Amino acid sequence: MPHFRDPAFLLLLALVPLFAARALWLRRRRPALRFPGVSRLAALGLGRRLRFAWLPAALQIAAAGVLAVALARPELPSSPRDEKSEREGIDLAVALDVSPSMNAQDLGDRSRIDTAKDVVAKFVERRPDDRTALVAFSGKAYTQVPLTLDHQAVAEALSHLEAGKLEDGTAIGDAVGVALNRLRDSTAKSKAVILVTDGDNNAGRLAPKDAAEAARDLHIPIFPIVVGKGGAARVPIGRGASGEIVYGTAEAPTNPQLLAGLAETSGGSFQRATDAASLERGLHHVLDAMEKTRLKDERVTTVPRELFGPLLAGALALGALGLVLSKSFLLVTP
């Protein structure tokens, strides 16, 4: 059933019967002049052209009706089957460390958190067929974005994350647990947790070992990526009198042994990132180790098919044909 965007124009259809009545009246009205002896001519009957003398007026009346419908802007809904497109990808939950130590600058002239945010955002953007969830953690873990194909939402959430804004600490076990909950009900054949962190587990309720065993039981591998070189690093220690950030040097250790154990227990692999390029390689290593499955993207909205163009073309064609016939083949002269 078509939908009309401007249904008020359908009122013009009321004029169509009036045009038809006027055309009929003009054909049947009595002639102003009578000629003697026309009875013999009438006996001959109508010629081929006179039999179709009504056609130009009928075509123009039909053109007026079609034009009225076109101006009402009818639309046909698209088929529900066209609203879904099957995509091929995997389900990923990215757990990103936002503890204060991620502010350390040992990845060139940028902090660990800024480098990680940029690389993860680009990674997600380049994977349009993968559903992604985002978990941020420090002393506690929080879901920022549930599993979705809306990668713009993931990028937006990443842009607002800042290290040191949540409870102090590094709850790696809790982060893995929240990420697993995001993937637990997924129907995808291939699922994985990507853990991006720089520290040791020193907070939270769930022990990293227990989280790794839960991941193994769910057949969801963990791919930890340790960010940072470890040791002494440039870190922000406060603000100056004018509000500028003051930096100093402090120890910013990492615990690669803990992360390697998470990977081994769950069936994943461990990577070390000492700059943006190696972090990007680590993320793509995850994909190389995963098998793809099929997902359905149901975010595509219905796009109605507008009929204004075809109807307008039809109205113009009918009107033009009627005009051409009335001035040529079906021209009527007194």
VEXPA-144983 format. One line per 3 residues: number of its first residue (from 1); their letters; for each residue x, y, z of N, C-alpha, C. Coordinates in steps of 0.2 Angstrom, whole numbers, plus 5000, padded with zeros to 4 digits. Atoms other than C-alpha are relative to their C-alpha. Layout:
NUM) a) X Y Z X Y Z X Y Z | ...
***
This chain:
1) mph) 5004 4994 5000 5000 5000 5000 5004 5006 5000 | 4996 4995 5000 5008 5016 4995 4998 5005 5005 | 5001 4994 4995 5011 5031 5007 5001 5006 4997
4) frd) 5000 4993 5003 5008 5049 5002 5003 5005 5004 | 4997 4995 4996 5019 5062 5008 4996 5007 5000 | 5004 4994 5001 5008 5076 5002 4993 4998 4998
7) paf) 5007 5002 5002 4990 5069 5002 4995 5005 4998 | 5005 4994 5002 4982 5086 5000 4999 5000 4992 | 5000 5000 5008 4986 5085 4981 4995 4995 4997
10) lll) 5005 5004 5003 4974 5071 4979 4993 5003 4999 | 5006 4996 5001 4960 5083 4981 4999 5002 4993 | 5001 4998 5007 4964 5088 4963 4997 4995 4996
13) lal) 5004 5005 5004 4957 5072 4957 4993 5001 4999 | 5007 4998 5001 4940 5079 4960 4999 5004 4994 | 5001 4996 5006 4943 5090 4945 5000 4996 4994
16) vpl) 5000 5005 5005 4945 5075 4934 4993 4999 4997 | 5006 5001 5003 4927 5071 4932 4997 5007 4997 | 5003 4993 5003 4923 5090 4929 5003 5001 4993
19) faa) 4997 4999 5007 4936 5090 4914 4997 4995 4996 | 5003 5005 5004 4928 5074 4908 4993 5002 4998 | 5007 4998 5001 4910 5081 4909 5001 5006 4995
22) ral) 4999 4995 5005 4916 5097 4900 5002 4998 4993 | 4998 5003 5006 4924 5087 4886 4994 4997 4997 | 5006 5003 5002 4908 5077 4884 4995 5005 4997
25) wlr) 5005 4994 5002 4898 5093 4883 5002 5003 4994 | 4997 4996 5006 4909 5101 4870 4999 4995 4994 | 5001 5005 5006 4907 5085 4859 4992 5000 4998
28) rrr) 5007 5001 5001 4888 5085 4861 4996 5006 4999 | 5004 4994 5000 4883 5103 4860 4998 5001 4993 | 5003 4998 5007 4872 5109 4845 5005 5004 4996
31) pal) 4996 4995 5004 4881 5117 4831 4997 5007 4999 | 5002 4993 5001 4880 5136 4828 4997 5001 4994 | 5002 4999 5006 4877 5134 4810 4997 4993 4997
34) rfp) 5002 5007 5003 4867 5120 4800 5000 5001 4993 | 4999 5000 5008 4870 5116 4782 4994 4995 4998 | 5005 5004 5003 4856 5109 4771 5003 4993 4997
37) gvs) 4997 5006 5004 4858 5091 4764 5005 4996 5004 | 4994 5004 4996 4869 5084 4778 4997 4993 5002 | 5003 5007 4999 4857 5069 4780 5003 4995 4996
40) rla) 4997 5005 5005 4865 5061 4765 5007 4998 5003 | 4993 5001 4998 4882 5064 4772 5000 4995 5007 | 5000 5004 4994 4877 5057 4789 4999 4993 4999
43) alg) 5001 5007 5002 4871 5041 4781 5007 4996 4999 | 4994 5003 5002 4889 5038 4776 5004 4997 5007 | 4997 5002 4993 4894 5036 4795 5006 5004 5001
46) lgr) 4994 4997 4998 4909 5042 4804 5007 4997 4997 | 4993 5003 5003 4927 5041 4796 5004 4998 5006 | 4996 5004 4995 4941 5032 4805 5003 5005 5005
49) rlr) 4997 4994 4995 4948 5049 4812 4995 5002 5005 | 5005 4997 4995 4932 5055 4819 4998 4995 5005 | 5002 5005 4995 4929 5038 4828 5005 5001 5006
52) faw) 4995 4999 4995 4945 5043 4838 5000 5007 5002 | 5000 4993 4998 4941 5061 4840 5000 5002 5008 | 5000 4999 4992 4938 5059 4859 5007 4998 5003
55) lpa) 4994 5002 4997 4956 5052 4862 5004 5005 5002 | 4996 4995 4997 4966 5068 4864 4997 5003 5006 | 5003 4998 4994 4954 5074 4877 5001 4995 5006
58) alq) 5000 5005 4995 4954 5058 4886 5007 4999 5003 | 4993 5001 4998 4973 5057 4886 5002 5006 5005 | 4999 4994 4996 4974 5075 4893 4997 4999 5007
61) iaa) 5004 5001 4993 4961 5071 4907 5004 4995 5004 | 4996 5005 4997 4971 5055 4911 5007 5003 5003 | 4994 4997 4998 4987 5066 4912 4999 5004 5006
64) agv) 5001 4996 4994 4979 5078 4924 4999 4995 5006 | 5001 5005 4995 4974 5063 4935 5007 4997 5003 | 4994 5003 4998 4991 5055 4935 5005 5006 5003
67) lav) 4996 4994 4997 4999 5073 4939 4998 5001 5007 | 5002 4999 4993 4988 5075 4954 5003 4995 5005 | 4997 5005 4995 4994 5058 4961 5007 5001 5001
70) ala) 4993 4999 4999 5012 5062 4957 5002 5006 5005 | 4999 4994 4996 5011 5079 4966 4999 4998 5008 | 5001 5002 4993 5005 5069 4982 5006 4996 5002
73) rpe) 4994 5003 4998 5022 5061 4982 4999 4993 5003 | 5001 5007 4997 5017 5042 4984 5007 4997 5001 | 4994 5004 4999 5030 5030 4991 4998 4993 5002
76) lps) 5001 5008 4998 5031 5011 4992 5006 4998 5005 | 4995 5003 4995 5040 5003 5007 5004 4995 4997 | 4996 5005 5002 5055 4993 5003 4999 4993 5003
79) spr) 5002 5007 4998 5054 4974 5005 5005 4999 5007 | 4997 5002 4994 5059 4968 5023 5007 4996 4999 | 4994 5004 5002 5072 4956 5015 5006 5005 4998
82) dek) 4995 4996 5002 5081 4971 5008 5003 5004 5006 | 4997 4997 4994 5084 4978 5026 5005 4997 5003 | 4995 5004 4997 5096 4965 5031 5005 4998 4995
85) ser) 4995 5003 5004 5113 4961 5024 5004 4996 5004 | 4996 5004 4996 5123 4947 5029 5007 5002 4999 | 4993 4998 5000 5141 4951 5034 5004 4995 5003
88) egi) 4995 5005 4997 5156 4941 5038 5005 5003 5004 | 4995 4997 4995 5166 4944 5053 5000 4996 5006 | 4999 5003 4994 5170 4940 5071 4998 5005 5005
91) dla) 5002 4996 4994 5164 4946 5088 5006 5002 5005 | 4995 4998 4996 5177 4956 5098 4998 5004 5006 | 5001 4996 4994 5177 4963 5115 5007 5003 5002
94) val) 4994 4997 4998 5191 4976 5118 5000 5003 5007 | 5000 4998 4993 5196 4979 5136 5006 5005 5000 | 4995 4995 5000 5206 4995 5137 5002 5003 5007
97) dvs) 4998 4997 4993 5216 5000 5153 5000 5008 5000 | 5000 4993 5000 5213 5018 5158 5003 5002 5007 | 4997 4999 4993 5223 5017 5175 5005 5006 4999
100) psm) 4996 4994 5000 5234 5032 5179 5007 4998 4997 | 4993 5001 5003 5250 5023 5173 5000 5000 4993 | 5001 5000 5008 5243 5023 5155 5002 5007 4998
103) naq) 4998 4993 5002 5248 5042 5155 5007 5000 4999 | 4993 5000 5001 5266 5037 5155 5002 5001 4993 | 4998 4999 5007 5275 5043 5139 5007 4996 4999
106) dlg) 4994 5004 5002 5287 5029 5134 4999 4997 4993 | 5001 5002 5007 5280 5027 5116 5001 5006 4996 | 4998 4994 5004 5289 5041 5108 4997 5006 5004
109) drs) 5002 4993 4997 5281 5059 5112 4993 4999 5002 | 5007 5000 4998 5264 5052 5116 4999 4995 5006 | 5002 5005 4994 5256 5043 5131 4998 4994 4998
112) rid) 5002 5007 5001 5252 5025 5132 4992 5000 4998 | 5007 5000 5001 5233 5029 5133 4998 5004 4993 | 5002 4997 5006 5233 5041 5118 5002 4996 4994
115) tak) 4998 5005 5006 5243 5029 5107 4995 4994 4999 | 5005 5006 5000 5231 5015 5112 4993 5002 4997 | 5007 4998 5002 5215 5025 5109 5000 5001 4992
118) dvv) 5000 4999 5008 5221 5030 5091 5000 4994 4996 | 4999 5006 5004 5227 5013 5086 4993 4996 5000 | 5006 5004 4999 5211 5004 5093 4995 5003 4995
121) akf) 5005 4997 5004 5200 5017 5084 5001 4999 4993 | 4999 5002 5007 5208 5014 5067 4999 4993 4999 | 5001 5007 5001 5208 4996 5070 4993 4998 4999
124) ver) 5008 5001 5000 5189 4996 5073 4997 5002 4993 | 5003 4997 5006 5186 5007 5058 5002 4996 4994 | 4998 5005 5006 5195 4995 5046 4997 4994 5000
127) rpd) 5003 5007 5000 5185 4980 5052 4993 5001 5000 | 5008 4998 5000 5167 4985 5046 4996 4994 5001 | 5004 5006 4999 5162 4967 5047 5000 4996 5006
130) drt) 4999 5002 4993 5167 4964 5065 4996 5003 5005 | 5004 4997 4995 5155 4967 5079 5005 5001 5006 | 4995 4998 4995 5165 4976 5093 4996 5002 5006
133) alv) 5002 4997 4993 5162 4979 5112 5006 5004 5003 | 4994 4997 4997 5172 4991 5122 4999 5000 5008 | 5000 5000 4993 5176 4989 5140 5006 5004 5003
136) afs) 4995 4996 4997 5186 5002 5150 5001 4998 5007 | 4998 5003 4994 5195 4997 5166 5005 5004 5004 | 4995 4997 4996 5205 5004 5180 5000 4996 5007
139) gka) 5002 5004 4994 5201 4999 5198 4994 4996 5000 | 5006 5004 5001 5185 4993 5192 4999 5000 4992 | 5001 5001 5008 5178 4988 5174 4993 5002 4998
142) ytq) 5007 4998 5002 5164 4996 5165 4999 4999 4992 | 5001 5001 5007 5156 4992 5148 4998 5007 4997 | 5001 4993 5003 5157 5008 5137 4995 4999 4994
145) vpl) 5004 5001 5005 5149 5001 5122 4999 4992 4999 | 5001 5007 5001 5140 4984 5120 5002 4998 4993 | 4998 5003 5006 5143 4972 5106 4996 5003 4994
148) tld) 5003 4996 5005 5139 4982 5090 5004 5000 4993 | 4997 4998 5007 5142 4985 5071 5001 5008 4999 | 5000 4992 5001 5140 5004 5074 5007 5002 5003
151) hqa) 4993 4998 4998 5159 5008 5074 5001 5007 5002 | 4999 4993 4998 5156 5026 5075 4999 5001 5008 | 5001 4999 4992 5149 5024 5093 5006 4997 5004
154) vae) 4993 5002 4996 5165 5014 5098 5005 5006 4999 | 4995 4995 5000 5176 5028 5091 4998 5006 5004 | 5003 4995 4996 5165 5041 5100 5002 4999 5007
157) als) 4998 5002 4993 5167 5032 5116 5007 5000 5002 | 4992 5000 4999 5186 5030 5114 5002 5007 5001 | 4997 4993 5000 5188 5048 5111 4999 5004 5007
160) hle) 5002 4997 4994 5180 5052 5128 5004 4997 5006 | 4997 5003 4995 5191 5040 5138 5006 5004 5002 | 4994 4997 4998 5205 5047 5149 5003 4996 5006
163) agk) 4997 5004 4995 5217 5038 5160 5000 5004 5007 | 5000 4997 4993 5216 5042 5179 4994 5003 5002 | 5006 4997 4998 5198 5047 5179 4996 4995 5004
166) led) 5004 5004 4997 5191 5031 5186 5004 4998 5007 | 4997 5002 4994 5195 5022 5203 5008 4997 4998 | 4993 5002 5001 5214 5019 5205 5001 4993 5000
169) gta) 4999 5007 5000 5221 5002 5202 5000 4997 4993 | 5000 5004 5006 5222 4989 5188 4996 4993 5001 | 5004 5006 4998 5208 4976 5189 5000 4996 4993
172) igd) 5000 5003 5007 5213 4965 5174 4995 4994 5000 | 5005 5005 5000 5203 4950 5180 4993 5002 4999 | 5007 4998 5001 5187 4960 5182 4999 5003 4992
175) avg) 5001 4998 5007 5190 4968 5164 4999 4994 4996 | 5002 5006 5004 5191 4951 5157 4993 4997 5001 | 5006 5003 4998 5176 4945 5166 4994 5004 4997
178) val) 5005 4996 5003 5166 4960 5160 5000 4999 4992 | 5000 5001 5007 5172 4957 5142 4997 4993 4998 | 5003 5006 5001 5167 4939 5143 4992 5000 5000
181) nrl) 5008 4999 5000 5149 4944 5148 4998 5003 4994 | 5003 4997 5006 5148 4955 5133 5000 4995 4994 | 5000 5005 5005 5152 4940 5122 4996 4993 5002
184) rds) 5002 5006 4998 5144 4926 5132 4994 4998 4996 | 5006 5002 5003 5127 4927 5123 5001 5001 4992 | 4998 4999 5007 5135 4930 5106 4999 4993 4996
187) tak) 5001 5006 5004 5130 4917 5092 5005 5000 4995 | 4995 5000 5005 5145 4921 5082 5005 4994 5001 | 4996 5006 4999 5156 4906 5079 5007 5002 5003
190) ska) 4994 4997 4998 5172 4916 5082 5000 5006 5005 | 5000 4994 4996 5174 4927 5097 5007 5000 5004 | 4994 4999 4997 5189 4934 5106 5000 5007 5005
193) vil) 4999 4995 4996 5194 4946 5120 5007 5003 4999 | 4993 4997 5001 5208 4959 5116 5001 5004 5006 | 4998 4997 4994 5216 4965 5132 5006 5005 4999
196) vtd) 4995 4996 5001 5226 4981 5131 5002 5004 5006 | 4998 4997 4993 5235 4986 5147 5008 5000 5000 | 4993 4999 4999 5252 4991 5154 5002 4997 5007
199) gdn) 4998 5001 4993 5251 4985 5172 4999 4993 5002 | 5002 5007 4996 5249 4971 5185 4994 5000 5003 | 5007 5000 4997 5233 4966 5192 5001 5001 5008
202) nag) 5000 4998 4993 5231 4975 5209 4994 5002 5003 | 5006 4998 4998 5213 4977 5211 4995 4996 4997 | 5005 5004 5002 5196 4970 5208 4998 4993 5004
205) rla) 5003 5006 4996 5186 4954 5214 5002 4994 4996 | 4999 5006 5004 5190 4942 5200 5008 4999 4999 | 4992 5002 5002 5208 4934 5199 5001 4999 4993
208) pkd) 4998 5001 5007 5216 4935 5182 5000 4992 4998 | 5000 5007 5001 5218 4916 5183 4993 4997 4999 | 5007 5002 5001 5200 4913 5186 4996 5002 4994
211) aae) 5003 4997 5006 5195 4924 5172 5003 4997 4994 | 4997 5004 5006 5207 4915 5160 4996 4993 5000 | 5003 5007 5000 5199 4898 5165 4993 5001 4998
214) aar) 5006 4999 5003 5182 4905 5162 5000 5001 4993 | 4999 4999 5007 5187 4911 5145 5001 4993 4996 | 4998 5006 5003 5194 4894 5141 4993 4995 5000
217) dlh) 5007 5004 5000 5177 4886 5146 4995 5002 4995 | 5004 4997 5005 5168 4898 5135 5002 4999 4993 | 4997 5001 5006 5180 4894 5121 5001 5007 4997
220) ipi) 4999 4993 5002 5184 4913 5120 5007 5001 5002 | 4993 4999 4999 5203 4916 5118 5001 5007 5002 | 4998 4993 4998 5211 4931 5127 5007 5002 4996
223) fpi) 4994 4998 5003 5224 4941 5117 5002 5006 5003 | 4998 4994 4996 5233 4952 5129 5006 5004 4996 | 4995 4996 5003 5244 4966 5122 5003 5005 5005
226) vvg) 4997 4995 4995 5256 4975 5134 5002 5006 4997 | 4998 4994 5004 5258 4993 5130 5005 5003 5005 | 4995 4996 4996 5274 5002 5136 5007 4996 5000
229) kgg) 4993 5003 5000 5293 4998 5137 5002 4998 5007 | 4998 5002 4993 5293 4997 5156 5006 5004 5003 | 4995 4996 4997 5305 5005 5168 4998 5007 5001
232) aar) 5001 4993 4999 5307 5023 5171 4997 5004 4993 | 5004 4997 5006 5295 5034 5160 4998 5007 5002 | 5002 4993 4998 5290 5052 5159 4992 5000 5001
235) vpi) 5007 5000 4998 5273 5054 5168 4998 5007 5003 | 5003 4994 4997 5262 5069 5173 5000 4999 5007 | 5000 5000 4993 5264 5073 5191 4996 5006 5003
238) grg) 5005 4994 4997 5253 5089 5193 5000 5005 4995 | 5001 4994 5004 5250 5106 5186 5003 5006 5003 | 4996 4994 4997 5260 5122 5187 4995 5005 5001
241) asg) 5004 4994 4998 5254 5139 5192 4995 5002 4995 | 5005 4998 5006 5246 5143 5175 4996 4995 4998 | 5004 5006 5002 5238 5126 5174 5003 4995 4995
244) eiv) 4997 5005 5005 5250 5118 5162 5002 4993 5004 | 4998 5007 4997 5254 5099 5165 5008 5000 5001 | 4994 5001 4998 5270 5096 5174 5002 4993 5000
247) ygt) 4998 5007 5001 5280 5080 5170 5006 4999 5004 | 4994 5003 4996 5292 5070 5180 5002 4993 4998 | 4999 5007 5002 5300 5053 5179 4999 4996 5006
250) aea) 5003 5005 4995 5293 5038 5188 5001 4993 4997 | 5000 5007 5002 5294 5019 5187 4993 4999 4997 | 5006 5003 5003 5280 5012 5175 5001 4993 4998
253) ptn) 4999 5007 5002 5282 4994 5176 4995 4996 4996 | 5005 5004 5003 5273 4981 5166 5001 4993 5002 | 5000 5007 4998 5269 4962 5169 4999 4996 4995
256) pql) 5001 5004 5006 5271 4953 5153 4999 4992 5002 | 5001 5007 4998 5272 4936 5163 4993 4999 5001 | 5007 5001 4999 5254 4938 5169 4996 5000 4994
259) lag) 5004 4999 5006 5247 4943 5152 5002 4994 4996 | 4999 5006 5004 5256 4928 5144 4997 4994 5003 | 5004 5005 4997 5248 4917 5156 4993 5000 4999
262) lae) 5007 5000 5002 5231 4923 5152 4999 4997 4993 | 5001 5002 5007 5234 4920 5134 5001 4992 4999 | 4999 5008 5000 5241 4902 5137 4994 4996 5002
265) tsg) 5005 5004 4997 5227 4897 5148 4993 5000 4996 | 5006 4999 5003 5213 4904 5137 5000 4997 4992 | 4999 5002 5007 5220 4898 5120 5002 5006 4995
268) gsf) 4998 4995 5004 5226 4915 5114 5007 5001 4999 | 4992 4999 5001 5243 4923 5111 5001 5007 5003 | 4998 4994 4996 5252 4937 5120 5005 5004 4995
271) qra) 4996 4996 5004 5260 4952 5111 5002 5006 5004 | 4997 4994 4997 5271 4967 5116 5000 5006 4995 | 5000 4995 5004 5269 4984 5110 5004 5006 5003
274) tda) 4995 4995 4997 5283 4997 5112 4999 5006 4996 | 5002 4993 5004 5276 5010 5099 4993 4998 4996 | 5007 5000 5004 5260 5013 5088 5000 4994 4995
277) asl) 5000 5005 5005 5266 5002 5074 5000 4993 5003 | 5000 5006 4997 5269 4987 5085 4993 4998 5003 | 5007 5001 4997 5252 4989 5094 4996 4998 4994
280) erg) 5004 5002 5006 5244 4989 5077 5001 4993 4997 | 4998 5007 5002 5253 4973 5072 4997 4995 5005 | 5003 5005 4995 5247 4965 5088 4993 4999 4999
283) lhh) 5007 5001 5001 5229 4969 5085 4999 4996 4993 | 5001 5004 5006 5230 4962 5067 5002 4993 5001 | 4998 5007 4998 5239 4947 5074 4994 4996 5003
286) vld) 5006 5003 4997 5222 4943 5083 4996 4998 4995 | 5004 5002 5006 5213 4943 5067 5002 4994 4996 | 4997 5005 5004 5225 4932 5058 4999 4993 5004
289) ame) 5001 5006 4996 5222 4919 5072 4993 4998 5001 | 5008 5001 4999 5203 4920 5071 4997 4997 4994 | 5004 5002 5006 5191 4911 5060 4994 5004 4999
292) ktr) 5005 4996 5001 5178 4921 5052 4993 4996 5000 | 5007 5003 5000 5159 4918 5054 4996 5005 4997 | 5005 4995 5003 5143 4926 5047 4996 5003 5005
295) lkd) 5004 4996 4995 5134 4940 5056 4994 5003 4995 | 5005 4996 5004 5118 4949 5051 5000 5007 5003 | 5000 4993 4998 5118 4968 5051 4993 5002 4999
298) erv) 5007 4998 5000 5100 4974 5055 5000 5007 5001 | 5000 4993 4999 5105 4992 5057 4997 5004 4994 | 5002 4997 5006 5100 4996 5039 4993 5002 5000
301) ttv) 5007 4998 4999 5084 5006 5039 4997 5000 4993 | 5004 5000 5006 5070 5005 5026 5000 5006 4996 | 5000 4994 5004 5072 5017 5012 4994 4999 4995
304) pre) 5006 5000 5004 5055 5020 5003 5002 5001 4993 | 4999 4999 5007 5054 5019 4984 4995 5006 4998 | 5005 4995 5002 5047 5036 4978 4998 4999 4993
307) lfg) 5003 5001 5007 5036 5036 4963 4998 5007 4997 | 5002 4993 5003 5035 5055 4960 5003 5000 4992 | 4996 4999 5007 5048 5054 4945 4996 4996 4995
310) pll) 5004 5004 5006 5039 5039 4935 4993 5003 4999 | 5007 4998 5001 5022 5046 4938 5000 5007 4996 | 5000 4993 5004 5027 5064 4932 5002 4999 4993
313) aga) 4999 5001 5007 5035 5057 4917 4994 4997 4996 | 5006 5003 5003 5019 5047 4913 4995 5005 4999 | 5005 4995 5001 5008 5062 4915 5003 5005 4994
316) lal) 4998 4996 5006 5019 5072 4903 5000 4997 4994 | 5001 5004 5006 5019 5058 4891 4993 5000 4997 | 5007 5000 5002 5000 5057 4891 4998 5006 4997
319) gal) 5002 4994 5003 4998 5075 4889 5003 5002 4994 | 4996 4999 5007 5011 5077 4875 4996 4996 4995 | 5003 5004 5005 5003 5063 4866 4993 5002 4998
322) glv) 5006 4997 5002 4986 5070 4867 5000 5007 4996 | 4999 4994 5004 4992 5087 4861 5002 4999 4993 | 4998 5001 5007 5001 5080 4846 4994 4997 4996
325) lsk) 5005 5003 5004 4986 5069 4841 4995 5006 4998 | 5005 4995 5001 4974 5084 4843 5002 5005 4994 | 4998 4995 5005 4985 5095 4831 5003 4997 4994
328) sfl) 4998 5003 5006 4989 5082 4818 4995 4995 4998 | 5004 5005 5003 4981 5065 4815 4993 5001 5002 | 5007 4999 4998 4965 5069 4825 4998 5007 5000
331) lvt) 5002 4993 5000 4964 5087 4821 4993 5001 4997 | 5006 4999 5002 4946 5092 4819 4999 5007 4998 | 5001 4993 5003 4941 5107 4808 4992 5001 4999
334) p) 5007 4999 5002 4924 5115 4806 4997 4998 4994
***
